[in-house]
Amino acid sequence: MGNEAAEYINRVGFLPLFKNEIPGFSLEERTVAEYWWSDDPVRDPWRWRIAIAKRHDVLYGKFFAKKAGFISKKWL
């Protein structure tokens, strides 16, 4: 449940949740569009934001000009 996303965030340091000025650099663009808001805890990236934050190595919040995203604890 979002483990690959969390591993990627830890590797690069941060990742916005939604599409932004940097093409391809968001969780939205790195996941399958049909899974968003499906309420499937395994496939729905919207649900992952909570599961990823519970890992305690990645923080979730509005870090990017008041837009949601993730920052690794190490990068922060």
N, C-alpha and C positions, 0 to 999 in steps of 0.2 A: 504494500500500500504506500506508494510514493517513495519507496526506498531508492530507486534509481534516480529520481529527482533530487532527493536529499544528498545522495552521493555526488551528483553533478554540482549541486550548490556548494558543497564542501570543497570540491575540486577547484571551482572558479571563484568562489568567495561570495557571490551574490547573484540574484536572478529576479527580475521583475515578474509579477504574476501575469500581467497582460501585455499585449503587443505595445511597443513603444517606438522611439526614434531609431533604435538599433535593430535592423531587420534580423529576425531569427533568434533574438535574445530575450525570450520570455518563456515562462512555463506554458502559456497559451499556445505559442508557436511550436513547442517541442512535444506536444501531445495531440492525440486524435480529437478533432472537433466534436465528433458525435458523442464522446464520453462526457463532455462538460455538462454539468447540471443534470446528470442521469440519476443521481443519488445512489450510485453504486460505489460503495466505499473502496472497492479494489480498483476501479477504473476512472472514477470521477476526480479530476484534478482539483476541482473546487473543494471536495471533501478532504483531499490530501493536505491542504494548507493547515488543517488542525492536527492531523496525524504527524506531519513533518515537524511542526512546532513542539509537539510532545516529546520528540526525540532529545531535546535539550542541547543539540549541537547546531541547530539552525533556528534562527529567530524569524518570526513572521510579523510584519507590521507595515505601516505606511512610511516607507523610507525614501521613496523616489518621488519628490515633488508632490507629496500627499497621495501617492499611488502605492498600492499594495505590492509587496514583494518579500523576498527572503534574503537574509544575510547569514553567512556562517558565523558561528560564535568566534572562531579563530580570526576571521577577517575583521569582525567588529572590534 
